[in-house]
Amino acid sequence: MTKSPIGGNRSGRKLGQKVKKGKLKASSRRWIERHINDPYVQRAQLEGYRARAAFKLLEIDEKHKILAGARRIIDLGAAPGSWSQIAAKVTNSTDADPRVAAIDFLEMDPIPGVRFLQMDFLDPEAPDRLKEAVGGTPDLVISDMAAPTTGHRQTDHLRTMHLCEVAAHFAVDVLAPGGHFLAKTFQGGTERDLLNMLKQNFRQVIHVKPASSRAESVEMFLLAKGFKGRRAEEPSEPAEDAATE
Ligand SMILES: C[S@@+](CC[C@H](N)C(=O)[O-])C[C@H]1O[C@@H](n2cnc3c(N)ncnc32)[C@H](O)[C@@H]1O
């Protein structure tokens, strides 16, 4: 079970630490203070995960069971790599028999069993390269992609939503029947057309907000479970908003 670290300090490092006033801008100081005092950051270090994001995937999985049974996984927007670490573990992926493909335009230190492509997912060649790298039909596509921030909130929002949409179409193109798709989105941000498309292709479509996703953040995750397969083209009821948990 994924234990909430809130209230506990399992790394032995004190919470509530302050960063001395100095040359740092107040906003940078606040960011560092929040980071070093974040119990999920401390727990990620303790448990050997590269990012606190690991707990978002683990918490979602705890409730929705998307990792068990996954034999091949594609991880979009993978760096620094905590989701890929989990993916490699659950698929028993090794360098000799790789079962996880990951992509990011940033560098990522190697993870045994993960075939990493350093490229833009929006590059027209990316889908084929990922399909080839994963070595078979994936049963799970996970995307934690967030567009680099420009400082203009609405622009950032739209660009991340675009990544979510392209990832969803990619998932429908590659997944094995029964497979699942998980992607970062924003509260109220999922387009109706995208929800319609997912509802047509998956048995269940919901929005989830794990406890480890900061409450003040508008980040949510869109989870589409039970891919019906590429023959599922019969018209469906128009989508209502996806339920939120
Ligand atoms: C929140 S981080 C992912 C953290 C990761 N899930 C983990 O557990 O370590 C989002 C990542 O998406 C990547 N990203 C954003 N847009 C991308 C794109 N178009 N192609 C590839 N990667 C992208 C960013 O470079 C960033 O590393």
The ligand as an SDF file (V2000), in Angstrom:
LIG
                    3D

 27 29  0  0  0  0  0  0  0  0999 V2000
    6.6990   16.1940  -14.9200 C   0  0  0  0  0  0  0  0  0  0  0  0
    8.0420   15.7380  -15.9230 S   0  0  0  0  0  0  0  0  0  0  0  0
    7.9380   13.9760  -15.9510 C   0  0  0  0  0  0  0  0  0  0  0  0
    8.3740   13.3000  -14.6810 C   0  0  0  0  0  0  0  0  0  0  0  0
    8.4300   11.7920  -14.8660 C   0  0  0  0  0  0  0  0  0  0  0  0
    7.0930   11.2100  -14.9730 N   0  0  0  0  0  0  0  0  0  0  0  0
    9.1330   11.0990  -13.7160 C   0  0  0  0  0  0  0  0  0  0  0  0
    8.4850   10.3190  -13.0360 O   0  0  0  0  0  0  0  0  0  0  0  0
   10.3340   11.3130  -13.5250 O   0  0  0  0  0  0  0  0  0  0  0  0
    7.4390   16.1610  -17.5150 C   0  0  0  0  0  0  0  0  0  0  0  0
    8.4210   15.8500  -18.6330 C   0  0  0  0  0  0  0  0  0  0  0  0
    7.7610   16.0000  -19.8870 O   0  0  0  0  0  0  0  0  0  0  0  0
    8.7500   16.3320  -20.8240 C   0  0  0  0  0  0  0  0  0  0  0  0
    8.1400   16.8310  -22.0630 N   0  0  0  0  0  0  0  0  0  0  0  0
    7.3290   17.8970  -22.2090 C   0  0  0  0  0  0  0  0  0  0  0  0
    6.9890   18.0500  -23.4890 N   0  0  0  0  0  0  0  0  0  0  0  0
    7.5820   17.0450  -24.1830 C   0  0  0  0  0  0  0  0  0  0  0  0
    7.6010   16.6740  -25.5560 C   0  0  0  0  0  0  0  0  0  0  0  0
    6.9480   17.3810  -26.4760 N   0  0  0  0  0  0  0  0  0  0  0  0
    8.3170   15.6010  -25.9170 N   0  0  0  0  0  0  0  0  0  0  0  0
    9.0100   14.8900  -24.9980 C   0  0  0  0  0  0  0  0  0  0  0  0
    9.0180   15.1910  -23.6700 N   0  0  0  0  0  0  0  0  0  0  0  0
    8.3220   16.2590  -23.2780 C   0  0  0  0  0  0  0  0  0  0  0  0
    9.5660   17.3740  -20.0880 C   0  0  0  0  0  0  0  0  0  0  0  0
   10.8410   17.5340  -20.6910 O   0  0  0  0  0  0  0  0  0  0  0  0
    9.6270   16.7780  -18.6780 C   0  0  0  0  0  0  0  0  0  0  0  0
   10.8210   16.0710  -18.4650 O   0  0  0  0  0  0  0  0  0  0  0  0
  1  2  1  0
  2  3  1  0
  2 10  1  0
  3  4  1  0
  4  5  1  0
  5  6  1  0
  5  7  1  0
  7  8  2  0
  7  9  1  0
 10 11  1  0
 11 12  1  0
 11 26  1  0
 12 13  1  0
 13 14  1  0
 13 24  1  0
 14 15  1  0
 14 23  1  0
 15 16  2  0
 16 17  1  0
 17 18  1  0
 17 23  2  0
 18 19  1  0
 18 20  2  0
 20 21  1  0
 21 22  2  0
 22 23  1  0
 24 25  1  0
 24 26  1  0
 26 27  1  0
M  CHG  2   2   1   9  -1
M  END
$$$$
